[in-house]
Amino acid sequence: MQYQSIRVVHPDQLDSATAQTPGSQRFAAIYSGAGIESLMWGGLFVVEPGARTGIHHHGEQHTIVYVLSGSSYIRWGERGEFKATAQGGDFLYVPAWLPHQEINPSSEVPFHWVVVRSTSEPIVVNLPDDCWPESAL
């Protein structure tokens, strides 16, 4: 039997040239562009203090998130009508096709997430900012 090698990706090897959503930054770690053949995608997600992402979804990808640090207010649904807060140590599951938005309520601390997606290439579909009423907050 032929085994593949374990790959270690160091912080200075993370790649920001991946699909992005306004208000946040994604850094790819496990992806084909790094020469890693995987059925999944993995990386780091950062939202700076006081920032919010655009409303978006990830197409057919299911997403699992582990919150490394900070706090995030998350909205989702057809009109952004559902909400939750996630903090360091929490896990999140985001189903495929679900419109959502992350908001950093802190004025001082960014939040950092480890993100794993169910397909090998990132899918990010950014939606118009006005697709949800502001009153849903």
C-alpha positions as a printed NumPy array, in Angstrom:
array([[  0.   ,   0.   ,   0.   ],
       [  1.23 ,   3.495,  -0.892],
       [  0.669,   6.108,   1.83 ],
       [  0.517,   9.836,   1.291],
       [  2.73 ,  12.013,   3.449],
       [  1.482,  14.191,   6.296],
       [  1.788,  17.871,   5.417],
       [  2.514,  20.581,   7.959],
       [  1.467,  24.104,   6.976],
       [  3.205,  26.827,   8.988],
       [  1.603,  30.246,   9.644],
       [  3.917,  31.973,   7.163],
       [  2.656,  29.594,   4.443],
       [ -1.012,  30.589,   4.707],
       [ -2.334,  32.082,   1.467],
       [ -4.639,  35.116,   1.41 ],
       [ -5.124,  34.779,  -2.364],
       [ -8.335,  32.812,  -1.839],
       [-12.021,  33.673,  -2.202],
       [-12.856,  36.611,   0.061],
       [-15.882,  38.393,   1.491],
       [-15.75 ,  42.124,   2.269],
       [-15.06 ,  42.813,   5.959],
       [-13.02 ,  39.674,   6.589],
       [ -9.901,  37.878,   5.517],
       [ -9.532,  34.171,   4.723],
       [ -6.167,  32.414,   4.689],
       [ -5.988,  29.05 ,   2.919],
       [ -3.893,  26.301,   4.517],
       [ -5.164,  22.986,   3.136],
       [ -5.945,  23.422,  -0.566],
       [ -4.768,  22.242,  -3.955],
       [ -2.765,  25.423,  -4.618],
       [ -0.415,  24.355,  -1.813],
       [  0.11 ,  21.023,  -3.536],
       [ -2.169,  19.262,  -1.059],
       [ -4.656,  16.933,  -2.716],
       [ -7.59 ,  16.738,  -0.32 ],
       [-11.338,  16.351,  -0.593],
       [-11.68 ,  19.253,   1.905],
       [-10.478,  22.834,   2.28 ],
       [ -9.074,  24.271,   5.519],
       [ -7.883,  27.656,   6.623],
       [ -8.075,  30.589,   8.994],
       [-10.759,  33.305,   9.034],
       [-10.246,  36.72 ,  10.683],
       [-12.609,  39.635,  11.263],
       [-11.076,  42.786,  12.718],
       [-12.596,  44.713,  15.666],
       [-15.864,  46.445,  14.834],
       [-16.033,  44.94 ,  11.34 ],
       [-18.776,  42.892,   9.715],
       [-18.618,  40.633,   6.711],
       [-20.797,  41.021,   3.702],
       [-23.78 ,  38.689,   3.471],
       [-22.662,  35.519,   1.701],
       [-22.994,  31.746,   1.381],
       [-20.694,  28.909,   0.371],
       [-22.757,  27.169,  -2.296],
       [-22.692,  23.392,  -1.967],
       [-20.075,  23.479,   0.802],
       [-20.859,  22.525,   4.357],
       [-18.634,  24.322,   6.855],
       [-17.321,  23.442,  10.291],
       [-15.751,  26.228,  12.335],
       [-13.758,  26.223,  15.56 ],
       [-13.518,  29.645,  17.229],
       [ -9.915,  30.148,  18.317],
       [-10.382,  33.539,  19.944],
       [-12.643,  36.527,  20.16 ],
       [-16.399,  36.711,  19.832],
       [-18.665,  36.789,  16.807],
       [-22.292,  37.686,  16.36 ],
       [-23.656,  35.567,  13.51 ],
       [-26.806,  36.271,  11.468],
       [-28.372,  33.878,   8.993],
       [-31.55 ,  33.005,   7.164],
       [-33.482,  34.261,   4.192],
       [-33.61 ,  37.761,   5.703],
       [-30.972,  37.547,   8.443],
       [-33.697,  36.793,  10.966],
       [-31.739,  34.245,  13.047],
       [-28.78 ,  35.048,  15.262],
       [-26.265,  33.499,  17.65 ],
       [-23.039,  34.429,  19.388],
       [-19.911,  32.275,  19.202],
       [-16.852,  32.694,  21.425],
       [-13.419,  31.139,  21.771],
       [-13.79 ,  27.372,  22.226],
       [-17.125,  27.105,  20.396],
       [-17.806,  25.055,  17.257],
       [-20.233,  26.103,  14.505],
       [-21.816,  24.184,  11.682],
       [-22.944,  26.179,   8.647],
       [-25.049,  24.18 ,   6.167],
       [-24.558,  24.513,   2.417],
       [-26.335,  27.401,   0.647],
       [-27.207,  29.216,   3.93 ],
       [-26.878,  33.016,   3.646],
       [-25.003,  34.345,   6.676],
       [-22.955,  37.216,   8.049],
       [-20.382,  37.503,  10.829],
       [-20.082,  40.638,  12.966],
       [-17.289,  41.403,  15.425],
       [-18.916,  43.248,  18.347],
       [-15.568,  44.081,  19.975],
       [-13.951,  47.469,  19.424],
       [-10.552,  46.05 ,  20.42 ],
       [-10.193,  42.307,  19.693],
       [-10.307,  40.546,  16.301],
       [-11.865,  37.115,  16.124],
       [-10.077,  34.114,  14.636],
       [-11.692,  30.922,  13.362],
       [-10.327,  27.673,  12.   ],
       [-12.535,  26.755,   9.025],
       [-12.949,  23.369,   7.312],
       [-15.125,  23.051,   4.211],
       [-16.559,  19.94 ,   2.607],
       [-15.053,  20.457,  -0.862],
       [-11.481,  21.041,  -1.958],
       [-11.897,  24.476,  -3.555],
       [-13.388,  27.409,  -1.648],
       [-16.79 ,  28.637,  -2.758],
       [-17.828,  32.139,  -1.738],
       [-20.972,  33.744,  -3.138],
       [-21.189,  37.356,  -1.959],
       [-24.758,  38.666,  -1.893],
       [-25.93 ,  42.295,  -2.233],
       [-25.636,  44.272,   1.011],
       [-29.299,  45.271,   0.785],
       [-30.68 ,  41.71 ,   0.516],
       [-31.467,  41.814,   4.271],
       [-33.273,  44.59 ,   6.107],
       [-31.054,  46.423,   8.586],
       [-33.873,  46.101,  11.13 ],
       [-33.197,  42.334,  11.378],
       [-30.229,  43.121,  13.643]])
